[in-house]
Amino acid sequence: MDITKLLENAFYLLALLNPASKIMFLAAYEPKLSGRQNFELSWKSSTAAFVILSILAAAGHFILSRIFRVEIYSLQITGGLVVFVIGWAAVNEGKFIKKSNNSAQNTITDISLVPLAAPLIAGPGMIAAAIATSVADGFLATTLSLAIAIFINFLLMVCSASINRFLTKTHMLGPLIRLTGLVISAVAMQMIINGIKVCFSLK
């Protein structure tokens, strides 16, 4: 197994995971989360997202091509468009999510599954990338890359309150969000370009 390729894929997937949006979600959540609640949300959502993405990496291509008759390049283009919209909104508005009050009836498990695990972690872009990477590099390599990316994202989620306070205090939050949005938009555009290339190479 090529360790360099494994790490390259892991950091590519980490960029698509967009840790900044999860940090903002947890830091802005109302009512405020305790340290224990934040940790519980982080590990539950990360575990659920990893299971979802691993299953799709293993069976997603078969389901798409055999059942829905969708080619992988179509998923790349569509997933790229969705991620591009998210990244471009961050560049223009300086935020990934809109702050909203949540009902006290929402339990930690509910929130960890929706919206954290899906669609914030296992969103359309990540699903498309997981399936495409699995087709290109194999399921085992893709699963390991996913594990590394999601684990790094988990650590950042656990530290979200401290990170948000530091960035707000140093007035770096807005610029960092816009820079992250630009990187995400560029990654999304590359997904679209790769999908288009494959599409036309098959014609």
KEKOLLUM-181697 format. One line per 4 residues: number of its first residue (from 1); their letters; for each residue x negated, y, z negated of N, C-alpha, C, O, CB. Coordinates in pm, whole numbers. Glycine has a CB too. Layout:
NUM = A = X Y Z X Y Z X Y Z X Y Z X Y Z | ... .
% end
This chain:
1 = MDIT = -84 -120 0 0 0 0 -88 125 0 -182 134 -79 95 1 -123 | -59 219 86 -136 342 99 -95 440 -12 15 495 -8 -116 406 240 | -183 460 -110 -152 546 -224 -134 691 -178 -46 761 -228 -263 537 -329 | -218 735 -84 -208 872 -35 -72 898 28 -8 1000 2 -319 901 66 .
5 = KLLE = -28 804 113 103 816 177 214 813 73 313 885 84 124 703 280 | 197 729 -28 296 718 -135 314 851 -207 426 895 -232 254 608 -234 | 201 916 -240 207 1043 -309 260 1154 -219 332 1243 -265 70 1080 -362 | 223 1149 -91 275 1248 4 428 1241 11 496 1343 8 213 1225 144 .
9 = NAFY = 479 1119 20 624 1101 24 689 1146 -107 798 1203 -107 659 954 51 | 621 1118 -219 676 1156 -350 691 1308 -361 794 1357 -407 585 1104 -464 | 590 1382 -317 598 1528 -328 692 1587 -222 751 1693 -244 459 1589 -314 | 704 1519 -110 803 1560 -10 945 1544 -68 1028 1633 -55 788 1476 121 .
13 = LLAL = 969 1431 -131 1100 1407 -195 1122 1501 -312 1235 1543 -337 1110 1261 -242 | 1016 1535 -385 1028 1628 -496 1071 1766 -446 1151 1834 -511 895 1638 -572 | 1017 1808 -331 1058 1936 -272 1207 1935 -240 1277 2033 -263 976 1967 -145 | 1254 1822 -185 1397 1811 -154 1483 1803 -280 1597 1847 -281 1422 1688 -66 .
17 = LNPA = 1427 1747 -386 1500 1740 -513 1528 1880 -568 1627 1902 -638 1420 1658 -615 | 1438 1974 -535 1459 2113 -577 1474 2125 -729 1582 2157 -777 1583 2171 -507 | 1366 2098 -806 1376 2105 -953 1426 2239 -1006 1488 2243 -1112 1242 2076 -1013 | 1400 2348 -933 1443 2480 -980 1594 2488 -1001 1641 2551 -1095 1398 2589 -882 .
21 = SKIM = 1670 2422 -912 1816 2427 -925 1863 2353 -1050 1961 2394 -1113 1883 2367 -801 | 1794 2245 -1086 1833 2171 -1207 1797 2250 -1332 1872 2250 -1430 1764 2032 -1210 | 1680 2317 -1330 1640 2400 -1442 1742 2510 -1464 1782 2537 -1578 1500 2459 -1418 | 1785 2575 -1355 1884 2681 -1365 2018 2629 -1416 2083 2693 -1499 1903 2748 -1230 .
25 = FLAA = 2058 2512 -1366 2186 2455 -1408 2187 2430 -1558 2282 2468 -1627 2213 2324 -1332 | 2082 2366 -1609 2077 2332 -1751 2061 2456 -1838 2121 2464 -1945 1963 2235 -1777 | 1980 2552 -1792 1955 2672 -1872 2079 2762 -1878 2102 2829 -1978 1838 2751 -1815 | 2159 2761 -1769 2276 2850 -1762 2405 2783 -1809 2511 2847 -1813 2294 2899 -1621 .
29 = YEPK = 2398 2656 -1845 2519 2583 -1881 2584 2642 -2006 2516 2676 -2103 2487 2435 -1904 | 2714 2654 -2002 2792 2703 -2116 2895 2597 -2157 2963 2543 -2069 2863 2838 -2083 | 2908 2564 -2287 2830 2618 -2399 2686 2569 -2397 2655 2466 -2337 2896 2579 -2530 | 2597 2644 -2462 2455 2613 -2459 2428 2470 -2508 2490 2421 -2602 2377 2713 -2545 .
33 = LSGR = 2334 2406 -2439 2299 2268 -2472 2193 2265 -2582 2100 2345 -2582 2250 2194 -2347 | 2208 2170 -2674 2103 2148 -2773 1990 2070 -2706 2005 2021 -2594 2158 2071 -2898 | 1878 2059 -2775 1766 1984 -2720 1802 1838 -2695 1763 1780 -2594 1647 1991 -2813 | 1879 1780 -2788 1920 1640 -2773 2013 1624 -2653 2000 1529 -2576 1989 1590 -2900 .
37 = QNFE = 2109 1717 -2639 2202 1710 -2526 2129 1727 -2393 2158 1658 -2295 2311 1817 -2541 | 2034 1820 -2390 1956 1843 -2268 1879 1717 -2228 1875 1681 -2111 1860 1960 -2288 | 1817 1652 -2328 1741 1530 -2300 1834 1419 -2251 1802 1348 -2155 1665 1483 -2426 | 1948 1405 -2316 2044 1301 -2277 2095 1324 -2134 2102 1231 -2055 2162 1296 -2376 .
41 = LSWK = 2129 1448 -2103 2173 1482 -1967 2064 1450 -1866 2091 1395 -1759 2210 1631 -1957 | 1941 1485 -1901 1828 1467 -1808 1803 1321 -1776 1789 1284 -1659 1702 1530 -1865 | 1797 1236 -1881 1764 1096 -1852 1880 1021 -1788 1859 935 -1702 1722 1025 -1980 | 2003 1052 -1830 2119 984 -1770 2135 1021 -1623 2157 933 -1539 2246 1020 -1848 .
45 = SSTA = 2124 1149 -1592 2140 1192 -1452 2026 1141 -1365 2048 1102 -1250 2148 1346 -1444 | 1904 1140 -1418 1789 1091 -1342 1800 943 -1313 1772 897 -1202 1659 1120 -1417 | 1843 867 -1414 1860 722 -1396 1968 692 -1294 1950 608 -1205 1894 656 -1529 | 2082 761 -1306 2192 739 -1213 2152 776 -1070 2184 703 -976 2316 820 -1255 .
49 = AFVI = 2083 887 -1055 2040 931 -922 1940 832 -861 1946 804 -742 1977 1072 -929 | 1849 781 -945 1751 684 -895 1820 556 -846 1783 502 -742 1648 650 -1004 | 1918 510 -921 1993 390 -881 2067 415 -749 2062 331 -659 2094 348 -992 | 2133 529 -739 2208 563 -617 2115 568 -496 2144 509 -392 2280 697 -633 .
53 = LSIL = 2003 639 -511 1911 657 -398 1840 526 -361 1814 501 -243 1808 765 -432 | 1810 443 -461 1745 315 -433 1838 222 -356 1796 156 -261 1701 247 -564 | 1965 219 -396 2063 137 -324 2079 183 -181 2083 102 -88 2199 141 -396 | 2086 315 -162 2101 369 -26 1975 350 56 1983 327 177 2136 518 -32 .
57 = AAAG = 1859 357 -8 1734 331 64 1730 187 113 1675 159 220 1613 360 -26 | 1788 95 34 1787 -46 70 1892 -79 175 1866 -154 269 1809 -132 -52 | 2012 -24 158 2125 -66 243 2183 46 329 2271 21 412 2233 -123 158 | 2136 168 308 2196 282 377 2189 274 528 2286 307 597 2130 406 332 .
61 = HFIL = 2075 231 581 2060 225 726 2154 121 787 2214 146 891 1914 191 764 | 2167 7 721 2259 -97 769 2402 -46 767 2476 -63 864 2247 -223 682 | 2442 19 655 2578 71 643 2607 175 751 2712 174 814 2601 130 504 | 2511 265 770 2531 372 868 2538 319 1011 2629 353 1087 2419 475 857 .
65 = SRIF = 2440 235 1045 2430 190 1185 2532 84 1222 2585 85 1333 2292 136 1212 | 2561 -8 1130 2650 -120 1163 2797 -90 1136 2884 -134 1211 2609 -241 1085 | 2825 -14 1030 2964 11 993 3014 143 1050 3121 149 1111 2980 12 841 | 2936 250 1031 2981 382 1075 2927 423 1212 2966 526 1267 2941 485 973 .
69 = RVEI = 2835 341 1268 2776 368 1399 2706 505 1401 2713 578 1500 2884 364 1508 | 2638 537 1292 2564 662 1280 2415 632 1286 2365 551 1207 2601 738 1149 | 2345 695 1378 2201 675 1389 2127 757 1283 2179 856 1232 2152 712 1529 | 2005 715 1251 1928 780 1146 1897 925 1181 1891 1009 1092 1800 704 1121 .
73 = YSLQ = 1877 955 1311 1845 1092 1348 1965 1185 1325 1947 1303 1296 1801 1100 1495 | 2085 1132 1337 2205 1213 1308 2210 1249 1161 2247 1361 1124 2333 1138 1350 | 2174 1153 1076 2172 1179 932 2063 1280 898 2084 1367 813 2150 1048 854 | 1947 1269 963 1838 1364 939 1881 1506 975 1858 1600 899 1713 1325 1018 .
77 = ITGG = 1944 1521 1091 1987 1654 1136 2094 1711 1043 2086 1827 1003 2040 1647 1281 | 2193 1630 1009 2301 1676 922 2250 1708 782 2283 1812 725 2412 1572 915 | 2171 1617 726 2113 1640 594 2025 1763 593 2025 1839 496 2033 1520 549 | 1948 1782 700 1863 1900 712 1943 2029 714 1903 2128 654 1778 1891 836 .
81 = LVVF = 2055 2027 784 2141 2146 791 2197 2182 653 2200 2299 614 2257 2122 890 | 2240 2079 579 2296 2103 445 2190 2162 353 2216 2259 282 2352 1971 384 | 2070 2103 354 1962 2152 267 1919 2292 310 1887 2376 225 1842 2055 271 | 1917 2317 442 1878 2449 491 1972 2558 438 1928 2665 398 1877 2451 645 .
85 = VIGW = 2102 2529 438 2200 2626 388 2173 2658 240 2182 2774 199 2344 2572 405 | 2142 2554 162 2113 2574 19 1987 2659 1 1985 2754 -77 2096 2437 -52 | 1881 2624 76 1756 2698 66 1770 2841 112 1716 2932 49 1648 2630 146 | 1843 2863 222 1860 2997 276 1942 3085 181 1915 3205 168 1927 2991 413 .
89 = AAVN = 2041 3025 114 2119 3100 15 2030 3145 -100 2047 3256 -152 2236 3013 -38 | 1936 3060 -141 1844 3096 -248 1752 3211 -205 1723 3300 -285 1759 2974 -290 | 1707 3209 -80 1622 3317 -29 1698 3450 -30 1642 3552 -70 1574 3285 115 | 1823 3448 12 1903 3571 23 1957 3620 -111 1957 3740 -137 2018 3548 117 .
93 = EGKF = 2003 3526 -196 2074 3565 -317 1990 3552 -444 2026 3607 -548 2197 3482 -332 | 1878 3479 -436 1794 3462 -553 1850 3368 -656 1814 3377 -774 1770 3593 -616 | 1940 3278 -615 1995 3180 -708 2042 3057 -631 2081 3066 -514 2112 3241 -790 | 2038 2942 -698 2081 2816 -637 2224 2781 -676 2295 2715 -600 1989 2704 -678 .
97 = IKKS = 2266 2825 -793 2399 2791 -842 2467 2915 -897 2401 3014 -930 2391 2681 -950 | 2599 2909 -906 2675 3015 -969 2710 2973 -1111 2758 2862 -1135 2803 3048 -888 | 2685 3063 -1203 2712 3033 -1343 2861 3023 -1367 2937 3108 -1320 2650 3140 -1435 | 2901 2922 -1438 3043 2907 -1469 3059 2842 -1604 2975 2764 -1648 3115 2824 -1361 .
101 = NNSA = 3170 2875 -1671 3200 2812 -1799 3261 2676 -1775 3340 2658 -1682 3295 2900 -1884 | 3224 2580 -1857 3271 2443 -1839 3359 2404 -1956 3336 2446 -2069 3153 2345 -1825 | 3458 2325 -1929 3551 2282 -2032 3481 2198 -2137 3393 2118 -2105 3666 2203 -1971 | 3520 2216 -2261 3461 2137 -2369 3497 1991 -2355 3435 1905 -2419 3507 2190 -2504 .
105 = QNTI = 3597 1961 -2273 3638 1822 -2255 3538 1743 -2170 3537 1620 -2171 3776 1817 -2191 | 3453 1817 -2095 3352 1749 -2015 3248 1685 -2107 3183 1757 -2183 3284 1847 -1915 | 3231 1556 -2103 3133 1490 -2187 2997 1493 -2121 2984 1524 -2002 3176 1345 -2216 | 2894 1460 -2200 2758 1457 -2147 2748 1358 -2032 2684 1385 -1931 2658 1422 -2258 .
109 = TDIS = 2812 1241 -2048 2807 1140 -1942 2874 1190 -1815 2822 1169 -1705 2873 1011 -1988 | 2990 1256 -1829 3059 1311 -1712 2969 1406 -1635 2955 1395 -1513 3187 1383 -1755 | 2907 1500 -1707 2824 1602 -1643 2699 1540 -1583 2652 1583 -1478 2787 1711 -1744 | 2644 1439 -1652 2521 1377 -1602 2545 1307 -1468 2454 1298 -1385 2466 1278 -1704 .
113 = LVPL = 2667 1256 -1448 2699 1188 -1322 2740 1289 -1215 2690 1285 -1103 2810 1085 -1344 | 2833 1378 -1250 2881 1482 -1159 2885 1613 -1236 2959 1622 -1334 3023 1446 -1099 | 2809 1715 -1197 2739 1729 -1069 2590 1699 -1072 2525 1711 -968 2757 1865 -1019 | 2532 1659 -1189 2386 1648 -1194 2331 1534 -1107 2252 1559 -1016 2342 1628 -1336 .
117 = AAPL = 2372 1409 -1136 2319 1297 -1057 2356 1311 -910 2272 1296 -821 2372 1163 -1110 | 2483 1342 -885 2531 1366 -749 2632 1479 -755 2731 1469 -828 2594 1235 -686 | 2610 1588 -680 2516 1598 -568 2387 1674 -597 2307 1692 -505 2583 1662 -456 | 2362 1721 -723 2244 1805 -745 2112 1729 -727 2016 1785 -673 2250 1864 -884 .
121 = IAGP = 2106 1603 -772 1983 1525 -753 1994 1439 -627 1915 1453 -534 1954 1435 -877 | 2092 1350 -624 2114 1264 -506 2211 1334 -410 2324 1290 -393 2169 1123 -548 | 2164 1442 -350 2245 1516 -255 2226 1466 -113 2150 1371 -90 2212 1664 -263 | 2294 1529 -17 2285 1484 124 2143 1481 178 2105 1387 248 2368 1575 211 .
125 = GMIA = 2065 1584 145 1927 1587 195 1843 1474 140 1767 1411 213 1863 1719 159 | 1857 1447 8 1782 1339 -54 1825 1204 0 1742 1116 23 1798 1342 -204 | 1954 1186 21 2004 1061 75 1947 1036 214 1901 927 246 2158 1061 79 | 1952 1141 297 1898 1129 433 1749 1097 431 1702 1012 506 1922 1257 512 .
129 = AAIA = 1675 1166 343 1531 1144 334 1498 1005 281 1405 940 329 1466 1250 245 | 1575 959 182 1549 826 125 1570 716 229 1490 623 239 1640 801 5 | 1678 727 305 1705 627 409 1601 634 519 1551 530 563 1845 647 467 | 1569 755 565 1471 771 673 1333 723 630 1262 658 708 1463 918 718 .
133 = TSVA = 1294 753 507 1163 710 457 1158 558 442 1056 496 469 1132 776 323 | 1269 499 399 1275 354 386 1261 284 521 1194 182 532 1406 312 320 | 1324 342 623 1312 286 759 1168 296 808 1117 204 871 1406 359 856 | 1103 409 779 968 434 831 859 361 751 765 308 810 940 583 830 .
137 = DGFL = 871 359 618 761 310 533 796 188 449 709 135 380 717 418 443 | 920 143 454 957 25 377 1025 60 246 1006 168 191 837 -59 350 | 1105 -33 198 1186 -9 78 1101 7 -47 1126 97 -127 1285 -121 58 | 1001 -79 -66 919 -75 -188 846 58 -201 848 121 -307 819 -190 -190 .
141 = ATTL = 780 101 -93 707 227 -96 800 344 -121 766 437 -195 632 248 35 | 918 339 -61 1016 446 -79 1065 451 -223 1080 559 -281 1135 428 16 | 1092 334 -282 1139 327 -420 1035 382 -517 1069 454 -611 1174 183 -458 | 910 349 -494 803 401 -580 790 553 -566 773 624 -666 668 334 -545 .
145 = SLAI = 800 603 -444 795 749 -421 913 818 -489 897 924 -549 795 780 -271 | 1031 757 -479 1149 811 -546 1129 815 -698 1164 913 -764 1273 728 -511 | 1072 708 -751 1051 700 -896 958 811 -943 983 875 -1045 992 561 -934 | 850 835 -868 755 941 -906 822 1078 -899 810 1159 -991 631 938 -814 .
149 = AIFI = 892 1104 -788 957 1234 -769 1063 1260 -876 1069 1369 -933 1019 1243 -630 | 1146 1161 -903 1254 1178 -1000 1198 1190 -1142 1255 1261 -1225 1354 1061 -991 | 1088 1120 -1170 1028 1130 -1303 971 1271 -1327 989 1327 -1435 916 1025 -1320 | 904 1327 -1228 853 1464 -1240 969 1562 -1258 964 1653 -1341 768 1503 -1116 .
153 = NFLL = 1074 1541 -1178 1193 1625 -1190 1256 1613 -1329 1303 1712 -1386 1296 1588 -1082 | 1257 1490 -1384 1310 1465 -1518 1232 1544 -1624 1291 1605 -1712 1305 1315 -1550 | 1099 1542 -1615 1017 1615 -1711 1045 1765 -1706 1051 1831 -1810 868 1589 -1683 | 1063 1818 -1585 1094 1960 -1571 1233 1992 -1627 1253 2099 -1685 1085 2002 -1424 .
157 = MVCS = 1328 1900 -1608 1462 1919 -1663 1459 1922 -1815 1528 2003 -1878 1557 1809 -1615 | 1381 1833 -1875 1370 1828 -2021 1316 1961 -2075 1356 2006 -2183 1279 1712 -2064 | 1226 2022 -2000 1163 2148 -2043 1235 2271 -1986 1180 2381 -1988 1017 2151 -2002 | 1357 2253 -1934 1425 2360 -1861 1444 2487 -1943 1425 2597 -1891 1559 2311 -1813 .
161 = ASIN = 1482 2474 -2069 1507 2593 -2153 1379 2675 -2170 1382 2797 -2157 1561 2551 -2291 | 1268 2608 -2199 1141 2677 -2218 1093 2740 -2088 1043 2853 -2086 1035 2581 -2272 | 1107 2665 -1978 1064 2717 -1848 1146 2840 -1810 1092 2941 -1763 1078 2608 -1739 | 1278 2832 -1830 1365 2944 -1795 1333 3068 -1879 1330 3179 -1826 1513 2904 -1814 .
165 = RFLT = 1307 3048 -2009 1272 3163 -2095 1142 3228 -2050 1132 3351 -2045 1260 3118 -2242 | 1043 3145 -2018 913 3199 -1975 926 3277 -1844 872 3387 -1830 811 3086 -1960 | 998 3218 -1747 1012 3283 -1617 1093 3412 -1627 1065 3510 -1558 1077 3188 -1517 | 1196 3411 -1713 1277 3531 -1731 1196 3641 -1799 1203 3758 -1761 1403 3499 -1814 .
169 = KTHM = 1118 3603 -1902 1038 3700 -1976 931 3763 -1888 901 3881 -1903 973 3633 -2095 | 873 3685 -1798 766 3736 -1711 820 3790 -1578 742 3826 -1489 665 3625 -1684 | 952 3795 -1564 1017 3847 -1442 976 3770 -1316 966 3827 -1207 985 3995 -1425 | 951 3641 -1334 910 3557 -1221 1022 3470 -1168 1007 3404 -1065 795 3471 -1261 .
173 = LGPL = 1136 3468 -1238 1243 3375 -1202 1296 3402 -1061 1304 3311 -979 1357 3383 -1303 | 1333 3527 -1034 1388 3562 -902 1292 3533 -788 1330 3465 -693 1426 3707 -900 | 1167 3584 -796 1070 3556 -688 1043 3407 -669 1028 3360 -557 940 3627 -717 | 1037 3331 -781 1010 3188 -770 1124 3116 -702 1102 3026 -621 985 3128 -908 .
177 = IRLT = 1248 3156 -734 1365 3094 -670 1363 3121 -521 1390 3030 -441 1495 3147 -733 | 1333 3244 -482 1329 3279 -339 1216 3204 -268 1234 3157 -155 1312 3432 -321 | 1100 3192 -334 989 3118 -274 1025 2971 -259 998 2910 -156 862 3133 -358 | 1088 2913 -363 1131 2774 -357 1234 2755 -247 1231 2656 -173 1188 2730 -491 .
181 = GLVI = 1327 2851 -236 1427 2844 -130 1365 2846 9 1410 2776 99 1524 2959 -143 | 1259 2926 24 1189 2932 154 1124 2799 187 1131 2752 301 1083 3044 153 | 1060 2738 88 995 2607 109 1100 2502 144 1081 2422 236 916 2564 -17 | 1211 2502 70 1318 2406 96 1376 2425 236 1405 2328 306 1430 2420 -11 .
185 = SAVA = 1394 2551 277 1445 2580 411 1349 2527 518 1393 2472 619 1466 2731 429 | 1218 2544 494 1118 2496 590 1119 2343 599 1110 2286 707 979 2545 550 | 1130 2277 483 1137 2130 481 1262 2083 554 1258 1987 631 1138 2077 334 | 1374 2152 530 1500 2116 597 1490 2135 748 1538 2052 824 1616 2201 541 .
189 = MQMI = 1426 2244 790 1410 2268 933 1325 2159 998 1351 2117 1110 1347 2406 957 | 1223 2113 924 1140 2004 977 1220 1875 990 1202 1800 1086 1018 1981 886 | 1310 1849 894 1399 1733 905 1484 1742 1031 1501 1644 1103 1489 1722 780 | 1537 1861 1057 1620 1880 1176 1539 1859 1302 1584 1792 1395 1682 2021 1176 .
193 = INGI = 1419 1917 1307 1331 1904 1424 1294 1758 1449 1297 1711 1563 1203 1989 1406 | 1260 1686 1340 1224 1545 1354 1343 1464 1408 1327 1377 1493 1177 1487 1219 | 1463 1495 1356 1582 1426 1405 1608 1453 1552 1644 1362 1627 1703 1466 1323 | 1591 1578 1593 1612 1615 1734 1509 1546 1823 1543 1498 1931 1604 1768 1752 .
197 = KVCF = 1384 1542 1778 1278 1475 1855 1313 1328 1880 1302 1278 1992 1144 1485 1782 | 1354 1260 1772 1391 1118 1785 1509 1102 1878 1513 1011 1961 1422 1058 1648 | 1606 1191 1863 1727 1185 1948 1692 1192 2096 1739 1112 2176 1822 1299 1913 | 1607 1291 2132 1574 1310 2274 1475 1205 2326 1471 1176 2445 1516 1449 2294 .
201 = SLK = 1395 1148 2234 1300 1044 2277 1373 915 2314 1320 832 2387 1196 1016 2166 | 1498 899 2263 1575 779 2291 1662 794 2415 1720 696 2462 1660 744 2173 | 1671 916 2468 1756 939 2585 1692 882 2712 1749 892 2820 1783 1090 2601 .
% end
